[in-house]
Every structure is written in structure tokens, then in C-alpha cells.
Amino acid sequence: SYFRRNNSSMIKSMTGYGKASGEYADKKFTAEVKSVNSKNFDGNVRVPSAYRDKELEIRKLLSAELTRGKVDFSFYYDDAGSDKSVTINRDLAKSYFQELKSLSDEIDADDDEMLSIIMKMPDVLVSEKMEISDEEWVAVSGTIKAAILEIDKFRQEEGKALENDFRDRVTSIQELLSQVGQFEAQRVEKIRERITGNLEEFIGKEKV
């Protein structure tokens, strides 16, 4: 269905949007949650590679509150510093150099650009991801929970609007039903008159 009732009998829409921002050290991050109608919980989580290890925990945070609906979650951040350091795989770079140098000598090629070529080879430059500290995760998860609260509030407000709409429709139906009696009586009387008239006409013809 398009809506559900929680334990307090409040109708909640499954369509909503929530957004929250937070900070930790030099990082400013944002969490966004969107949801649309779906019979079960269907979560799609998009996070930067630095937080990929936290994806399961994020899914648990989402599914704990947003028990139904197709949910799209996005998390991104701006970092005034840097969460990665880059190192050179020297052994691999030397191996590439030897192979390229041998090839260069065989075909008499210009090796002036060799270093530039080597630096672009796979796995020569290695990005080392910084570990997410417990303190940073507390800040991040707090931002995620704040976004979830926002979408939950959105879904409650839309659910309330839906409930009011349904109540108005039910009231209208009840008012119309209260008028059915008099119309039904009139309808039955007209049917009786028509049947009586038809019988009188038929009996009249039989006598002739």
C-alpha cells in the first residue's frame, strides 16, 4: 500500500526526503535520504570509498526506522585536509622501467617520456586510505540519524495529510449513505407502481 501505520496507529507515507549536515575535524559531510513506495525495504546506499566498510551499519540504521519503501541514501563530504596519502610502488615502477627500457632499445624509441608513462601504469601510485576513527564515525552516524529523523518527519506529515484526505472521503461517503434511505424508498415505490400498472394493463387485455 501507499502508506502504513506504526505502533502508535499513525499513518506514515512511504514517500519522503531527508537531509542533514555535520562536521568532524576538517571534514564537512552531508547525508541525504529519499524514499518512494515499495512493499518491502529496498535500500540503495552510495558512500565514498573511505566509508565503504560502514555500508552494512548504514543499512541497519536505515532499515531500523524506514522499514518499508525503496530508499536511496547518499553520503558525501568536503575535506579541507586530505584523507589519503599517495606512495609509489618502487619495485613495480622499476620492473616497468626495465621492461620499457628493453623495448625501447629494441625498437630504438625515444625514452624521454618513460617516467611519465611508468607513473601512469597500473598500481604504481598507491592511495592509502586513512582509517575512520570511532570519534569520526560517531559524528557521521549522528548526521545519518539526523537525516533519517528528517525523512521520518516528512513521511509522518505526508501520512497525516493522507489520513485527513481519507477521513474527508469517508465522511462524504457516510453523508451520501445517510441519503440513500429516502431515495431507496422512492425507487421501490416507483417500481411497485410500474409493476402494478403493467399488471393492470395485462389483466385488462386478458378480459378483452
Secondary structure, DSSP 4 states (H G I P E B T S, - for coil): --EEE-TT--EEES-EEEEEEEEETTEEEEEEEEEE--SSEEEEEE--GGGGGGHHHHHHHHHHH--SEEEEEEEEEEESS-SEEEEE-HHHHHHHHHHHHHHHHHHT---TTHHHHHHTSTTSEEEEEPPPPHHHHHHHHHHHHHHHHHHHHHHHHHHHHHHHHHHHHHHHHHHHHHTHHHHHHHHHHHHHHHHHHHHHHHHHHHH-
